[in-house]
Amino acid sequence: QITRYNMFPSAAISGVSLPGVSTGQVLATMEKLAQELPPNMTYEWTELSYLQKQSSKIEEFRDLQQNPFSAFALGVVLVFFVLAGLYESWSLPFSVLLGVPIAMFGAFATLLIRNMENNVYAQIGLVMLIGISAKNAILIVEFAKVRVDRGEELIASTLEAVSLRLRPIIMTSLAFILGVLPLVFATGAGAVARKTIGLTVFGGMLAASTLAIFIVPVLFVVITRLSYGKAQLEYLQAHHTDLMEKAKKVEAEDIDPELEYEIQKSRDLHKPEQG
């Protein structure tokens, strides 16, 4: 039987990879061996191998494998844009996201202590940590921002937010940490995968609950002073009574203190001179 491919005589070669070897590595090895073919011979991928080459462009796929933080970075960017829309600010989300590296440090430290590798399950756990660790920071930042926008003093608002939000942070974090303990102590078939993702989120959440809650308030104070500016903070404090009354009367209308500040600033600049 003579087999032809694109009008050329051809021979089909099929094979399977060894355990622990990815299909990308197999394709790369075969391409390297194909370079030793005589000048009048060439090769083409077919069926599943051809589809894999077309869909992933094997070089890009290999680069993605070598960069385990690509999914983590994309997750951080996504959360940043969500928080930017929530707070209507490009700077305040940093006070939330800068606490995420602490959770990441706890995850890697736990994996290192237990001698576990950074595989795809660990990367899934890191992506989970973005939302879980950011949740603690959001509880503090959102509460403090509301009070700052209503004219309360920055440091006092932050301390009040920390004291009032500490209990829900500890309760939710402790519930999550205890919930992943079955993964940490998993046994039997597939135990390594469950242990890896369990240790990642366990260590990361432990660090986020014990360290980040002290760092996030400091970040919020620094970033708020930089983003709001001295003039706007003084304006908000000077109109604290008015802002509180407006907030009580029209809570459902969602008054924007920053807009109020800009309107008042425009009025002051265009105020007709007296005398």
C-alpha positions in Angstrom: 0.0 0.0 0.0 1.4 3.4 -1.0 0.3 6.3 1.2 0.4 9.8 -0.1 0.2 13.1 1.7 -0.1 16.3 -0.3 0.7 14.3 -3.4 4.0 13.1 -2.0 4.8 9.5 -1.0 4.6 9.4 2.8 4.9 7.1 5.9 2.8 7.7 9.0 4.5 7.5 12.4 2.4 7.2 15.5 3.7 7.0 19.1 3.0 7.7 22.8 4.9 9.6 25.3 6.6 8.2 28.4 5.0 8.8 31.8 5.9 12.3 33.0 6.7 13.7 29.5 4.3 16.2 28.0 3.1 16.2 24.4 4.9 19.5 23.9 8.2 17.9 24.8 7.5 15.0 22.5 6.8 17.3 19.6 9.9 19.3 20.2 12.0 16.1 20.4 10.6 14.8 17.1 11.2 18.1 15.4 14.8 18.0 16.5 15.2 14.5 15.2 13.5 15.4 11.9 16.4 17.9 11.2 18.6 14.9 10.6 16.5 13.7 7.6 18.0 13.7 4.1 17.5 16.9 2.1 14.8 15.3 -0.1 12.6 14.3 2.9 10.5 16.5 5.2 7.8 16.0 7.8 4.3 17.3 8.6 2.1 17.0 11.7 -1.3 15.4 11.4 -4.4 14.8 13.5 -4.1 15.7 17.2 -0.5 16.8 16.9 -1.4 19.2 14.0 -4.3 20.6 16.1 -2.0 21.2 19.0 0.5 23.0 16.9 -2.2 25.2 15.3 -4.0 26.1 18.5 -1.1 26.7 20.9 1.8 27.6 18.6 4.0 25.2 20.6 6.7 27.9 21.3 4.2 30.1 23.0 2.8 27.2 24.9 6.3 26.2 26.1 7.0 29.8 27.2 3.8 29.8 29.2 4.8 26.6 30.9 8.1 28.1 31.9 6.4 31.1 33.4 4.3 29.8 36.3 3.2 33.3 37.4 1.4 34.2 34.1 -2.0 33.1 35.4 -1.3 34.8 38.7 -0.4 38.0 37.0 -3.5 38.0 34.9 -5.6 37.3 37.9 -4.1 40.3 39.7 -4.7 42.6 36.7 -8.3 41.4 36.6 -8.9 42.1 40.3 -7.2 45.5 39.9 -9.7 46.6 37.3 -12.6 45.3 39.3 -11.4 47.3 42.4 -10.7 50.4 40.3 -14.3 50.3 39.1 -15.6 49.7 42.6 -13.6 52.5 44.3 -13.6 54.8 41.2 -9.9 55.3 41.7 -6.7 54.0 40.1 -4.7 54.3 43.3 -6.8 52.8 46.1 -6.8 49.2 44.6 -3.1 49.2 45.3 -3.8 49.3 49.1 -5.7 46.0 48.6 -3.4 44.2 46.1 -0.2 45.1 47.8 -1.2 42.7 50.5 -1.4 39.8 48.1 2.4 39.2 47.9 2.3 38.5 51.6 -0.2 35.6 51.0 2.0 34.5 48.1 5.1 34.5 50.4 3.2 32.3 52.9 2.1 29.9 50.2 5.7 29.4 48.9 7.1 29.1 52.4 4.6 26.4 53.2 5.4 24.5 50.0 9.1 24.8 50.8 8.8 23.5 54.3 6.8 20.5 53.2 9.1 19.9 50.2 6.3 20.2 47.6 6.9 21.4 44.1 5.3 24.4 42.4 3.1 22.6 39.9 -0.2 23.4 38.2 -2.1 22.7 41.4 0.0 25.2 43.3 -0.7 27.8 40.6 -4.4 27.2 40.9 -4.0 27.8 44.6 -2.2 31.0 44.0 -5.0 32.3 41.8 -7.5 31.4 44.5 -5.4 33.4 47.0 -5.8 36.6 45.0 -9.5 36.7 45.8 -9.3 35.2 49.2 -6.5 37.4 50.6 -7.9 40.5 48.8 -11.2 39.9 50.6 -9.6 40.7 54.0 -8.1 43.9 52.7 -11.4 45.0 51.0 -13.2 44.7 54.4 -10.8 47.2 55.9 -10.3 49.5 52.9 -14.0 49.8 52.0 -15.1 50.6 55.5 -12.4 53.2 56.0 -12.9 54.8 52.6 -16.6 55.5 53.4 -15.7 57.3 56.6 -12.9 59.3 54.9 -15.3 60.4 52.2 -17.8 61.6 54.8 -15.2 63.9 56.3 -13.8 61.8 59.2 -10.1 62.0 60.0 -7.9 59.5 58.0 -6.1 57.8 60.9 -9.1 57.6 63.1 -11.2 56.2 60.3 -8.6 53.5 59.5 -8.2 52.5 63.1 -12.0 52.3 63.5 -12.2 50.1 60.4 -9.5 47.8 61.6 -11.1 47.3 65.0 -14.6 46.8 63.7 -13.6 44.5 60.8 -11.1 42.4 62.8 -13.7 39.9 64.0 -15.3 39.1 60.6 -11.8 38.8 59.1 -10.7 36.3 61.7 -13.9 34.3 61.6 -14.0 34.0 57.8 -10.2 33.3 57.5 -10.3 30.7 60.3 -13.3 29.0 58.7 -11.4 28.8 55.4 -8.2 27.6 56.9 -10.0 24.8 58.8 -11.9 24.0 55.7 -8.8 23.1 53.7 -7.2 21.0 56.4 -8.7 17.8 54.8 -6.7 18.7 51.7 -3.5 19.3 53.7 -3.7 15.9 55.3 -5.1 14.0 52.3 -4.1 10.4 51.7 -4.7 7.8 49.1 -4.9 8.1 45.3 -4.3 11.7 44.1 -3.2 12.8 47.5 -0.2 14.8 46.2 -2.4 17.0 44.1 -4.8 17.7 46.9 -1.9 18.3 49.3 -0.3 20.8 47.0 -3.3 22.9 46.5 -4.3 22.6 50.1 -0.9 23.6 51.4 -0.8 26.6 49.0 -4.0 28.1 50.1 -3.4 27.1 53.8 -0.1 28.8 54.0 -1.1 31.8 52.0 -4.3 32.4 54.0 -2.4 32.0 57.3 0.0 34.7 56.2 -2.7 37.0 54.9 -4.6 36.6 58.2 -1.7 37.2 60.5 0.6 39.6 58.7 -1.5 41.4 56.0 -4.1 42.8 58.4 -1.3 44.9 59.9 0.2 46.1 56.6 -3.0 46.9 54.7 -4.1 49.8 57.0 -0.7 51.4 56.6 -0.9 51.0 52.8 -4.4 52.6 52.9 -3.3 55.6 54.8 -0.2 56.2 52.6 -2.0 55.7 49.3 -5.1 57.8 50.4 -2.9 60.7 51.3 -1.2 60.5 48.0 -4.3 60.1 45.9 -6.7 62.5 47.7 -4.2 65.2 48.4 -4.0 67.5 51.4 -6.5 70.0 50.0 -9.3 67.4 49.4 -8.8 65.8 52.8 -9.1 69.2 54.5 -12.2 70.0 52.5 -13.8 66.7 53.4 -13.1 67.3 57.1 -14.3 70.9 57.0 -17.6 69.7 55.5 -18.0 66.6 57.7 -21.4 67.7 59.2 -22.8 68.5 55.8 -21.6 65.3 54.2 -23.0 63.2 57.1 -26.4 64.9 56.8 -26.5 64.3 53.0 -25.4 60.7 53.5 -28.2 60.1 56.0 -30.9 61.8 53.8 -30.0 60.4 50.4 -28.1 57.2 51.1 -29.7 55.5 48.2 -28.6 58.2 45.8 -24.9 57.4 46.4 -23.4 60.9 46.8 -19.9 61.2 45.5 -17.8 63.3 47.9 -15.1 63.7 45.3 -17.6 65.2 42.9 -18.8 67.6 45.7 -15.2 68.6 46.2 -14.7 69.4 42.5 -17.9 71.4 42.3 -17.0 73.5 45.4 -13.5 74.0 44.0 -14.8 75.2 40.7 -17.2 77.6 42.6 -14.3 79.0 44.6 -12.2 79.6 41.5 -15.0 81.4 39.7 -16.3 83.3 42.7 -16.8 87.0 41.7 -14.5 89.4 43.6 -16.2 91.5 46.2 -15.5 95.1 46.9 
